[in-house]
Amino acid sequence: MLISPESLYLYKQANASSYYVSIDTGQSTINFIKLLSMFCLLVTTLQLLKSEIRIKLLLTVMVASGTFQAIYGILEVLLNTKTSLVFGFEVTSSATGSFVYRNHYANFLMLCLCAGLGLIVTSLEKERTASPKDFLRVFASNMLSSKAIIRICLAIMVIALVMSRSRMGNTAFFVSMAITGVLALLLIKNRSQGLIVLIVSIFIIDLLIVSTYFGLDRVQQRLAQTSFEQESRDEVVREASQIIQDFPFFGSGGGSFYSIFPSYQESKIHAFYDHAHNDYLQFIIEYGIMGAIILATICGFTLYKSLRAMKVRKNSIFRGVGFASSMAMIGMGIHMMVDFPMQAFANSCYFIIFIALAMISNSLRLRKRKSITDT
């Protein structure tokens, strides 16, 4: 009764024989299984990533996954296919890949781009140039070296991200990259010019050249046309906020938003909302203030560890991982304000991997390779 009086009241109104904190035990059970699987993913990642090769291999697999999704989403739009190959849905002018929702697709690409940028940073830190006069030489060597393959993959993913027409997905990527890039320049000691070249090239090549030919102007138009009169998300947020007053500490139960929101929904909103389009709000509603504090502590601690890795760790692999994790935390934090990217299981799993990588970047000690003379 003291834990959730409103839940007790609802169960009594329904003449239930047993009482639970959650008002939707079925969905809460599903959410518990998802949380348990993500915890297992976290533990598995921490246990398996014990070497530099494994860390780079994981980042490479994430880049390959994002590139596959990008190519698939781009081809569907450019080939003017009627229905998607995966779900048979109607293909529009927005790329969605194998995702149903374009904003989930955009968020997945953003996380894969974070992995790709972190992978490039791991190799850039090994280069040292003497003066700014070598800027063009460094730029040319980066474009023609083995990193060119990763760089091409990043360009493809940026094209797909722009073609998704996701306003906040594109905003989250470019803003998080800019913030993380500035932080990296401030925190990383003895940085190579390649890091500066990487950040500049992303903006010049991707934002100004590549994106221009694949519909960045449409994203800008969607942003300019966005208004509170056209959008009902602000009304959903305002009305859903009333749920917190009735379920303040432990929430209404994981996955219960779509069950409880209709009772707080006014007739002015005609669309059905199974999510709050604000992950922060939905998390507080479903898990309460106590759950929100736990989530904020984990994310804040992860961001701190990521930034600390860029500043303290001398090994380039850990600095690259810190860069990738920092960018993922910032980008996800931005996107969660106006959408629900964490509700997509693929995105939440990749987010968990970045949390594990942030922890590894501070605690892991790589073994020194034995030379022939040591044996």
C-alpha positions as CSV (number, residue, x, y, z in Angstrom):
1,M,0.0,0.0,0.0
2,L,2.8,2.4,0.8
3,I,4.8,1.5,-2.3
4,S,2.1,2.3,-4.9
5,P,-1.3,3.4,-3.4
6,E,-2.7,4.2,-6.9
7,S,-1.9,0.7,-8.2
8,L,-3.7,-0.7,-5.1
9,Y,-6.7,1.4,-5.8
10,L,-6.9,0.3,-9.5
11,Y,-6.6,-3.3,-8.5
12,K,-9.4,-2.9,-5.9
13,Q,-11.6,-1.2,-8.5
14,A,-11.1,-4.2,-10.8
15,N,-11.9,-6.6,-7.9
16,A,-8.5,-8.4,-8.4
17,S,-7.5,-11.2,-6.2
18,S,-3.9,-10.2,-6.1
19,Y,-2.1,-6.9,-6.2
20,Y,1.1,-5.8,-8.0
21,V,3.1,-2.6,-8.3
22,S,2.7,-2.7,-12.1
23,I,-0.7,-2.1,-13.6
24,D,0.3,-4.3,-16.6
25,T,2.0,-7.4,-15.4
26,G,2.2,-8.9,-18.8
27,Q,4.2,-6.0,-20.3
28,S,6.3,-5.7,-17.2
29,T,7.3,-9.3,-17.4
30,I,8.4,-8.8,-21.0
31,N,10.4,-5.7,-20.0
32,F,12.0,-7.6,-17.1
33,I,13.2,-10.2,-19.6
34,K,14.6,-7.5,-21.8
35,L,16.4,-5.8,-18.9
36,L,17.8,-9.2,-17.8
37,S,19.0,-9.9,-21.3
38,M,20.7,-6.5,-21.5
39,F,22.4,-7.1,-18.2
40,C,23.7,-10.4,-19.5
41,L,24.9,-8.6,-22.6
42,L,26.7,-6.1,-20.4
43,V,28.4,-8.8,-18.3
44,T,29.3,-10.8,-21.4
45,T,30.9,-7.7,-23.1
46,L,32.9,-6.9,-20.0
47,Q,34.2,-10.5,-19.8
48,L,35.0,-11.0,-23.5
49,L,36.7,-7.7,-24.3
50,K,40.1,-8.5,-22.8
51,S,42.4,-7.4,-25.7
52,E,42.9,-4.7,-28.2
53,I,42.1,-7.0,-31.1
54,R,38.7,-7.9,-29.6
55,I,37.8,-4.3,-29.0
56,K,38.7,-3.3,-32.5
57,L,36.8,-6.3,-33.9
58,L,33.7,-5.3,-32.0
59,L,33.8,-1.8,-33.3
60,T,34.4,-3.1,-36.8
61,V,31.4,-5.4,-36.6
62,M,29.2,-2.4,-35.4
63,V,30.4,-0.4,-38.4
64,A,29.7,-3.3,-40.8
65,S,26.2,-3.7,-39.3
66,G,25.5,0.0,-39.7
67,T,26.9,0.0,-43.3
68,F,24.7,-2.9,-44.3
69,Q,21.6,-1.1,-42.9
70,A,22.7,2.1,-44.7
71,I,23.1,0.4,-48.0
72,Y,19.8,-1.5,-47.7
73,G,17.9,1.7,-46.7
74,I,19.5,3.8,-49.5
75,L,18.8,1.2,-52.2
76,E,15.2,0.8,-51.2
77,V,14.6,4.5,-51.7
78,L,16.8,5.0,-54.8
79,L,15.4,2.0,-56.6
80,N,11.8,3.1,-55.9
81,T,10.7,-0.2,-54.6
82,K,7.0,-0.5,-53.7
83,T,7.4,-2.5,-50.5
84,S,10.3,-3.3,-48.2
85,L,12.0,-6.7,-48.4
86,V,11.8,-7.3,-44.6
87,F,8.3,-6.5,-43.5
88,G,6.6,-5.8,-46.8
89,F,5.7,-2.2,-45.7
90,E,5.2,0.5,-48.2
91,V,8.5,2.3,-49.0
92,T,8.4,6.1,-48.8
93,S,10.9,8.8,-49.6
94,S,12.5,8.2,-46.2
95,A,15.0,5.4,-45.6
96,T,14.2,3.0,-42.8
97,G,16.4,0.0,-43.6
98,S,15.0,-3.1,-41.8
99,F,13.5,-0.9,-39.1
100,V,9.8,0.0,-39.0
101,Y,10.3,3.5,-37.6
102,R,12.7,5.9,-39.3
103,N,13.8,7.6,-36.1
104,H,14.9,4.2,-34.7
105,Y,16.8,3.6,-37.9
106,A,18.5,7.0,-37.6
107,N,19.4,6.4,-34.0
108,F,20.9,3.0,-34.9
109,L,23.0,4.6,-37.6
110,M,24.2,7.3,-35.2
111,L,25.4,4.6,-32.8
112,C,27.2,2.8,-35.6
113,L,28.8,6.1,-36.7
114,C,30.0,6.6,-33.1
115,A,31.7,3.2,-33.3
116,G,33.3,4.1,-36.7
117,L,34.6,7.4,-35.5
118,G,36.0,5.8,-32.4
119,L,37.7,3.2,-34.6
120,I,39.4,5.9,-36.7
121,V,40.5,7.8,-33.6
122,T,42.3,4.7,-32.3
123,S,44.6,4.7,-35.3
124,L,44.9,8.5,-35.6
125,E,46.5,8.7,-32.2
126,K,49.4,6.7,-33.4
127,E,50.4,9.3,-35.9
128,R,52.5,12.3,-35.0
129,T,53.1,15.3,-37.2
130,A,55.4,18.2,-36.6
131,S,53.7,21.3,-37.8
132,P,50.5,22.6,-39.3
133,K,52.1,22.7,-42.7
134,D,51.6,19.0,-42.9
135,F,47.8,19.3,-42.8
136,L,47.2,18.5,-46.4
137,R,49.7,15.6,-46.3
138,V,47.9,14.1,-43.3
139,F,44.5,14.6,-45.0
140,A,45.7,12.9,-48.2
141,S,47.3,10.0,-46.2
142,N,44.1,9.5,-44.2
143,M,42.0,9.4,-47.3
144,L,44.3,6.9,-49.1
145,S,45.3,4.7,-46.2
146,S,43.6,1.5,-44.8
147,K,41.3,3.9,-42.9
148,A,39.8,4.9,-46.2
149,I,37.5,1.8,-46.0
150,I,36.1,2.9,-42.6
151,R,35.9,6.4,-43.9
152,I,33.8,5.3,-46.9
153,C,31.5,3.3,-44.6
154,L,31.0,6.5,-42.5
155,A,30.1,8.5,-45.6
156,I,27.5,5.8,-46.6
157,M,26.0,5.9,-43.1
158,V,25.8,9.7,-43.2
159,I,24.0,9.5,-46.5
160,A,21.5,7.0,-45.1
161,L,21.1,9.1,-41.9
162,V,20.2,12.2,-44.0
163,M,17.9,10.1,-46.2
164,S,16.0,8.9,-43.2
165,R,14.7,12.5,-42.9
166,S,14.9,12.2,-39.1
167,R,15.1,15.7,-37.7
168,M,16.4,14.8,-34.2
169,G,18.4,11.8,-35.5
170,N,20.5,14.1,-37.7
171,T,20.7,16.8,-35.1
172,A,21.8,14.4,-32.4
173,F,24.6,13.0,-34.6
174,F,26.1,16.3,-35.8
175,V,25.7,18.0,-32.4
176,S,27.2,15.1,-30.4
177,M,30.0,14.8,-32.9
178,A,30.8,18.6,-32.6
179,I,30.7,18.5,-28.8
180,T,32.7,15.3,-28.5
181,G,35.2,16.7,-31.0
182,V,35.8,19.8,-29.1
183,L,36.1,17.9,-25.8
184,A,38.6,15.5,-27.5
185,L,40.7,18.4,-28.6
186,L,40.7,19.8,-25.1
187,L,41.2,16.5,-23.2
188,I,43.5,14.4,-25.3
189,K,47.2,15.3,-24.8
190,N,49.8,15.0,-27.5
191,R,47.0,14.6,-30.1
192,S,47.9,14.1,-33.7
193,Q,46.8,16.4,-36.5
194,G,44.8,13.5,-37.9
195,L,42.2,14.0,-35.1
196,I,41.7,17.6,-36.3
197,V,41.5,16.5,-39.9
198,L,38.9,13.8,-39.0
199,I,36.6,16.3,-37.3
200,V,37.0,18.9,-40.1
201,S,36.5,16.4,-42.9
202,I,33.3,15.1,-41.4
203,F,31.8,18.5,-41.5
204,I,33.2,19.5,-44.9
205,I,32.8,16.3,-46.8
206,D,29.7,14.8,-45.2
207,L,27.7,17.8,-44.1
208,L,28.4,20.2,-46.9
209,I,29.1,18.0,-49.9
210,V,27.7,14.4,-49.5
211,S,24.5,15.4,-47.6
212,T,23.7,18.2,-50.1
213,Y,23.1,15.7,-52.8
214,F,21.0,13.3,-50.8
215,G,18.4,15.5,-49.2
216,L,19.9,17.5,-46.3
217,D,17.7,20.4,-47.5
218,R,14.6,18.3,-46.8
219,V,15.7,17.7,-43.3
220,Q,16.3,21.4,-42.8
221,Q,12.8,22.0,-44.3
222,R,11.2,19.6,-41.8
223,L,13.0,21.3,-39.0
224,A,11.9,24.8,-40.2
225,Q,8.3,23.6,-40.6
226,T,8.2,22.0,-37.1
227,S,5.8,23.9,-34.9
228,F,3.8,23.2,-31.7
229,E,0.6,23.7,-33.7
230,Q,1.5,20.8,-36.1
231,E,2.9,18.5,-33.5
232,S,0.9,16.9,-30.7
233,R,4.0,15.5,-28.9
234,D,4.1,18.4,-26.6
235,E,0.5,17.8,-25.6
236,V,1.3,14.1,-25.0
237,V,4.2,15.1,-22.8
238,R,2.1,17.5,-20.8
239,E,-0.8,15.1,-20.3
240,A,1.5,12.1,-19.6
241,S,3.3,14.2,-16.9
242,Q,0.2,13.9,-14.8
243,I,0.8,10.2,-14.4
244,I,3.9,10.9,-12.4
245,Q,1.8,12.5,-9.7
246,D,-0.1,9.3,-9.2
247,F,2.9,6.9,-9.5
248,P,5.8,9.1,-8.2
249,F,8.3,6.7,-6.6
250,F,8.1,3.3,-8.3
251,G,6.1,4.1,-11.4
252,S,3.3,2.3,-13.0
253,G,5.4,-0.7,-14.2
254,G,7.7,-1.3,-17.1
255,G,6.0,-1.3,-20.4
256,S,2.7,0.0,-19.0
257,F,2.7,3.4,-20.7
258,Y,0.3,2.5,-23.5
259,S,-2.0,0.9,-21.0
260,I,-2.3,3.8,-18.6
261,F,-1.9,6.8,-20.9
262,P,-5.5,6.5,-22.5
263,S,-7.0,7.3,-19.1
264,Y,-5.1,10.5,-18.9
265,Q,-5.4,11.4,-22.6
266,E,-7.8,14.2,-23.6
267,S,-10.1,14.0,-26.6
268,K,-8.1,16.7,-28.4
269,I,-5.4,14.1,-29.2
270,H,-6.9,11.6,-31.7
271,A,-3.8,9.6,-32.5
272,F,-2.8,6.5,-30.5
273,Y,0.5,6.8,-28.6
274,D,2.0,3.6,-27.3
275,H,5.1,5.6,-26.3
276,A,5.6,9.0,-24.8
277,H,8.0,10.3,-27.5
278,N,10.3,11.3,-24.7
279,D,12.3,8.4,-23.1
280,Y,13.1,10.4,-20.0
281,L,9.4,11.0,-19.3
282,Q,8.4,7.5,-20.2
283,F,11.1,6.0,-17.9
284,I,9.9,8.1,-15.0
285,I,6.3,7.1,-15.6
286,E,7.1,3.4,-15.8
287,Y,9.9,3.1,-13.3
288,G,9.3,6.1,-11.0
289,I,11.7,8.6,-9.6
290,M,13.8,5.8,-8.1
291,G,14.3,4.1,-11.4
292,A,15.1,7.5,-13.1
293,I,17.8,8.2,-10.5
294,I,19.4,4.8,-11.2
295,L,19.4,5.4,-15.0
296,A,20.8,9.0,-14.6
297,T,23.6,7.7,-12.3
298,I,24.6,5.0,-14.8
299,C,24.6,7.4,-17.8
300,G,26.4,10.1,-15.9
301,F,29.0,7.7,-14.6
302,T,29.5,6.3,-18.1
303,L,30.0,9.7,-19.6
304,Y,32.5,10.6,-16.9
305,K,34.4,7.3,-17.5
306,S,34.5,8.0,-21.3
307,L,35.8,11.5,-20.9
308,R,38.3,10.4,-18.3
309,A,39.6,7.7,-20.7
310,M,40.3,10.4,-23.4
311,K,42.2,12.5,-20.8
312,V,44.1,9.9,-18.7
313,R,44.7,6.8,-20.8
314,K,47.8,6.8,-23.0
315,N,46.9,3.9,-25.2
316,S,45.2,5.0,-28.4
317,I,42.6,2.2,-28.3
318,F,41.2,3.4,-25.0
319,R,41.1,7.0,-26.2
320,G,39.2,6.0,-29.3
321,V,36.8,3.9,-27.2
322,G,36.3,6.9,-24.9
323,F,35.6,9.1,-27.9
324,A,33.0,6.7,-29.2
325,S,31.3,6.1,-25.9
326,S,31.2,9.9,-25.1
327,M,29.6,10.6,-28.5
328,A,27.1,7.8,-28.0
329,M,26.1,9.1,-24.6
330,I,25.6,12.6,-25.8
331,G,23.9,11.7,-29.0
332,M,21.5,9.3,-27.3
333,G,20.8,11.9,-24.6
334,I,19.8,14.4,-27.2
335,H,17.6,12.1,-29.2
336,M,15.8,10.8,-26.1
337,M,14.4,14.2,-25.4
338,V,11.9,14.1,-28.3
339,D,11.6,10.4,-29.2
340,F,11.9,6.9,-27.8
341,P,15.1,5.3,-29.3
342,M,15.7,3.2,-26.2
343,Q,12.5,1.3,-26.9
344,A,14.1,-0.3,-30.0
345,F,15.9,-3.4,-28.7
346,A,18.7,-3.1,-31.2
347,N,19.5,0.4,-30.2
348,S,19.3,-0.3,-26.5
349,C,21.7,-3.3,-26.9
350,Y,24.2,-1.1,-28.7
351,F,23.8,1.5,-26.0
352,I,24.6,-1.2,-23.4
353,I,27.7,-2.1,-25.4
354,F,28.9,1.5,-25.2
355,I,28.4,1.5,-21.5
356,A,30.6,-1.6,-21.2
357,L,33.2,-0.1,-23.5
358,A,33.4,3.0,-21.3
359,M,34.0,0.9,-18.2
360,I,36.7,-1.2,-20.1
361,S,38.4,1.9,-21.3
362,N,39.3,2.9,-17.8
363,S,39.9,-0.4,-16.1
364,L,41.4,-2.8,-18.7
365,R,45.2,-3.3,-18.7
366,L,46.5,-4.7,-22.0
367,R,49.2,-7.4,-21.8
368,K,52.5,-6.5,-23.3
369,R,53.5,-8.6,-26.3
370,K,56.5,-10.7,-25.7
371,S,59.4,-10.3,-28.1
372,I,61.7,-13.0,-29.4
373,T,64.5,-11.9,-27.0
374,D,62.2,-12.4,-24.0
375,T,61.7,-16.1,-24.7
